[in-house]
Amino acid sequence: MSDTNVETGPVGIQRALERLADVVIHIAVIALLGLVVVQGWQVFARYVINDSPSWTEPVTLLLLSTAMSMGAAAGVHTNRHFGFFLLAEHLNPLVKRVIDALVPLIVGTIGAFIAWWGWLLWMDGLHIKTAGADLPQSVNYLPLSIGGALMAIFALNRLLLALRAGSGTGTAVAEGDR
């Protein structure tokens, strides 16, 4: 007896990537809210109780790096990054398909480089402590590395969708393309 509710193939992968993108967006939102709280505490502590905490700057930089990296990855997933979309609509269909495949390839390559070099920088500074907080000096590179890896994954998915659309097999349109 087979279970007809089990998803396999591209639809299951698309749903998994949608869920991953939702988690990424929620992490970015939490990081932004944390940024507001930490900076609010910094201002209150400095100007009201005249006792400025030293941990707020490194934590703020970590939260900012997290929000930026996760936001960039989510932008790749939803196809809401910088692009010449109006120009692409007026191109020859063949040229448009080539560009639709080339753009995610470039974005994925950039994401992979960010992931790799971010990881190397993260590992390189683990033994050095941050001034003011008990964190590694390189902690800001960890979200950068994770965000770059997510950019590469989401761009690879965009590339596969573009190739499928170009071959005429037809796939569901992703949420950011509507």
Secondary structure, DSSP 8 states (H G I E B T S, - for coil): ---TT---HHHHHHHHHHHHHHHHHHHHHHHHHHHHHHHHHHHHHHHTSS---SSHHHHHHHHHHHHHHHHHHHHHHTT-SS--HHHHHTS-HHHHHHHHHHHHHHHHHHHHHHHHHHHHHHHHTTTSB-TTSSSBTTTTHHHHHHHHHHHHHHHHHHHHHHHHHHHT------GGG-
